Amino acid sequence: MAKVFTGKVVSTKMSKTMVVEVVFARRHRLYKKIIRKKSRFKAHYENIEVKEGNMVKIVETRPLSGDKHFKLLEVIK
């Protein structure tokens, strides 16, 4: 099953590649405080207009380069 993440586009400076920041939130086991962790993924896009600040949905795919293994599924807003 391929992983699907929703995140915010933080960079589109590379050709056909964008950097998407995904925020994971979970509750601490003992202290019950919500802990947020951010991860950045490089994702492939082509022929779709994407700007920094857009919310997008990305899906896991085969490795497209050394550190790019996601592709754009849809632009949310």
JOHU-V179934 format. One record per pair of residues at least 24 apart in sequence whose C-alpha atoms are under 10 Angstrom apart, sorted by the first residue. I is the first residue (numbers start at 1). J is the second residue. Records with the same first field share a line. If there is no record, write none. Layout:
I = J ; J
This chain:
1 = 60
2 = 59 ; 60 ; 61 ; 62 ; 70
3 = 58 ; 59 ; 60 ; 61 ; 70
4 = 57 ; 58 ; 59 ; 60 ; 61 ; 70 ; 71 ; 72 ; 73
5 = 41 ; 56 ; 57 ; 58 ; 59 ; 60 ; 70 ; 72 ; 73
6 = 55 ; 56 ; 57 ; 58 ; 59 ; 73 ; 74 ; 75 ; 76
7 = 38 ; 39 ; 40 ; 41 ; 53 ; 54 ; 55 ; 56 ; 57 ; 58 ; 76
8 = 40 ; 51 ; 52 ; 53 ; 54 ; 55 ; 56 ; 57 ; 75 ; 76 ; 77
9 = 40 ; 41 ; 42 ; 43 ; 50 ; 51 ; 52 ; 53 ; 54 ; 55 ; 56 ; 57 ; 75
10 = 40 ; 51 ; 52 ; 53 ; 54 ; 55
11 = 42 ; 50 ; 51 ; 52 ; 53
12 = 42 ; 43 ; 45 ; 50 ; 51 ; 52
13 = 51 ; 52
14 = 42 ; 44
15 = 44 ; 45 ; 46
16 = 43 ; 44 ; 45 ; 46 ; 47 ; 48
17 = 42 ; 43 ; 44 ; 45 ; 46 ; 68 ; 70 ; 71 ; 72
18 = 42 ; 43 ; 44 ; 45 ; 50 ; 51 ; 52 ; 68 ; 70 ; 71 ; 72
19 = 43 ; 44 ; 52 ; 68
20 = 52 ; 53 ; 54 ; 55 ; 56 ; 57 ; 58 ; 70 ; 72
21 = 55 ; 56
22 = 55 ; 56 ; 57 ; 58
41 = 67 ; 68 ; 69 ; 70 ; 71
42 = 67 ; 68 ; 69 ; 70 ; 71 ; 72
43 = 67 ; 68 ; 69 ; 70 ; 71 ; 72 ; 73
44 = 68 ; 69 ; 70 ; 71 ; 72 ; 73
45 = 70 ; 71 ; 72 ; 73 ; 74
46 = 71 ; 72
48 = 72 ; 74 ; 75
49 = 75
50 = 74 ; 75 ; 77
51 = 75
53 = 77
